[in-house]
Amino acid sequence: STEQRYFVNWTPFRDGTLYLSVGYGRFDDTDNEEEGWSLTPTLRWQINPKTLLSLEYALGEQEDRNEAVDFENISLGLRFFY
């Protein structure tokens, strides 16, 4: 089986309060005859030292010998640190 992942990350401010990332991945499992790909952009914003907002979107496809499944996920998280 093979898996490849590529990422591009960017932090526009020196303090790192805003983080942007785009990831792309492919996998191929010849034993189970599965393959697929995914594209995942991510945004993280450190609102203040005790609050982090995360937004992630995932789009992709997974295929095996019986079916192909397209997927789309959105994840939103708000973390408070104490």
C-alpha positions as a printed NumPy array, in Angstrom:
array([[  0.   ,   0.   ,   0.   ],
       [  1.074,   3.587,  -0.589],
       [  0.058,   6.844,   0.972],
       [  1.16 ,  10.323,  -0.063],
       [  0.394,  13.568,   1.772],
       [  1.264,  17.102,   0.769],
       [  0.686,  20.261,   2.784],
       [  1.085,  23.978,   2.243],
       [  1.032,  26.049,   5.45 ],
       [  1.026,  29.791,   5.94 ],
       [  1.082,  31.94 ,   9.045],
       [  0.622,  35.566,   7.948],
       [  1.464,  37.117,  11.333],
       [  4.682,  36.673,  13.288],
       [  2.854,  35.915,  16.517],
       [  1.169,  32.914,  14.858],
       [ -2.38 ,  33.897,  15.808],
       [ -3.671,  32.955,  12.344],
       [ -2.75 ,  29.662,  10.671],
       [ -3.849,  28.542,   7.199],
       [ -3.166,  25.139,   5.686],
       [ -4.183,  23.109,   2.631],
       [ -3.52 ,  19.4  ,   2.543],
       [ -3.849,  16.863,  -0.247],
       [ -3.51 ,  13.135,   0.14 ],
       [ -3.792,   9.947,  -1.941],
       [ -3.758,   6.348,  -0.84 ],
       [ -3.708,   3.068,  -2.707],
       [ -4.023,  -0.306,  -0.991],
       [ -3.504,  -3.029,  -3.602],
       [ -4.163,  -5.87 ,  -1.112],
       [ -7.715,  -4.706,  -0.353],
       [ -8.187,  -3.019,  -3.735],
       [ -8.927,   0.36 ,  -2.124],
       [ -7.87 ,   3.788,  -3.266],
       [ -8.868,   7.359,  -2.627],
       [ -7.929,  10.979,  -2.246],
       [ -8.746,  13.934,   0.022],
       [ -8.358,  17.717,  -0.008],
       [ -8.374,  19.45 ,   3.377],
       [ -8.148,  23.218,   3.898],
       [ -7.797,  24.326,   7.537],
       [ -8.02 ,  27.663,   9.352],
       [ -6.979,  28.198,  12.973],
       [ -7.276,  31.525,  14.785],
       [ -5.887,  32.127,  18.252],
       [ -8.464,  34.758,  19.279],
       [ -6.676,  35.432,  22.57 ],
       [ -4.231,  33.432,  24.711],
       [ -7.072,  31.312,  26.109],
       [ -9.333,  30.856,  23.052],
       [ -8.718,  28.952,  19.788],
       [-11.145,  28.76 ,  16.854],
       [-10.631,  25.97 ,  14.27 ],
       [-12.394,  25.412,  10.966],
       [-11.604,  22.412,   8.76 ],
       [-13.21 ,  21.224,   5.548],
       [-12.524,  17.847,   3.972],
       [-13.508,  16.708,   0.507],
       [-12.592,  13.427,  -1.121],
       [-13.392,  10.026,  -2.499],
       [-12.762,   6.475,  -1.364],
       [-13.152,   3.504,  -3.706],
       [-13.012,  -0.22 ,  -3.197],
       [-13.917,  -3.061,  -5.534],
       [-17.637,  -2.768,  -4.652],
       [-18.388,   0.939,  -4.441],
       [-17.098,   4.505,  -4.62 ],
       [-18.012,   6.92 ,  -1.832],
       [-17.671,  10.701,  -2.078],
       [-17.351,  12.471,   1.253],
       [-17.532,  16.032,   2.474],
       [-16.982,  17.022,   6.117],
       [-16.977,  20.336,   7.925],
       [-15.537,  20.664,  11.409],
       [-15.798,  23.765,  13.6  ],
       [-14.181,  23.858,  17.006],
       [-13.889,  26.439,  19.748],
       [-11.443,  25.66 ,  22.557],
       [-11.076,  27.482,  25.844],
       [ -7.879,  26.998,  27.846],
       [ -7.633,  27.679,  31.558]])
